[in-house]
């Protein structure tokens, strides 16, 4: 009876342990100085992942002066999504890169970063006045399309100031303070500071790279023997590598090695044994992840597939 009474009293004062909420996932893409053909596809893949998670995408820009065509394609991707996109400028964002910054929902600059443009046709010796005029028009159009996303309340007049600068000044470089006065961006000391400013301080950040465009195979070898892994395409067997016993190994198939829409099978051979294991047909898709578990009893092995 005493024991029961002690349990009841204890239960009255013990608070239930809360179940941890699912950690929010934010995606980050570090954009290079020169946009590559894969850059827009990487951003598109990251946007898909962020949309599925219902979170956000951070575009980190460092020393970029992109061409107009590449930048416009990137800006179109950003403007076509409802997923929040934040530009984080850590060094320079000039010319075409500024167009991408204007397309983002919000922009943040580190203290050493600069926003601006160089509309001089003689800047590089290869850029013509026509291209510079196109860039100026694109920047002005970006300001007209989505001014409210970049200009906080009470600073709507700043849009006119920026347009005037674009019209009258061929060269411009603004630090974080100047950009904030014009309503183009706010300051952020670091990525962590940015996340705190957009109420995502508790989020986990995943960096999206070109690997996300290919296929990733996670092989969990629980067999007593080492395994030689292959993928089979149209009767041709192509080796992935070896997974040692009781270990986990990851194989990457980069974009371009397999035609998307084709079908493959995975094949495993046990080293020192005639036994082998084959999966069913798998449709090749960009961003596909396959988790393959090989058990000691091969018939109990499993695999599953999902998209990043």
Order of alpha helices (4+ residues) and beta strands (2+ residues): alpha-beta-alpha-beta-alpha-beta-beta-alpha-beta-beta-alpha-alpha-beta-alpha-beta-alpha-beta-beta-beta-beta-beta-beta-beta-beta-beta-beta
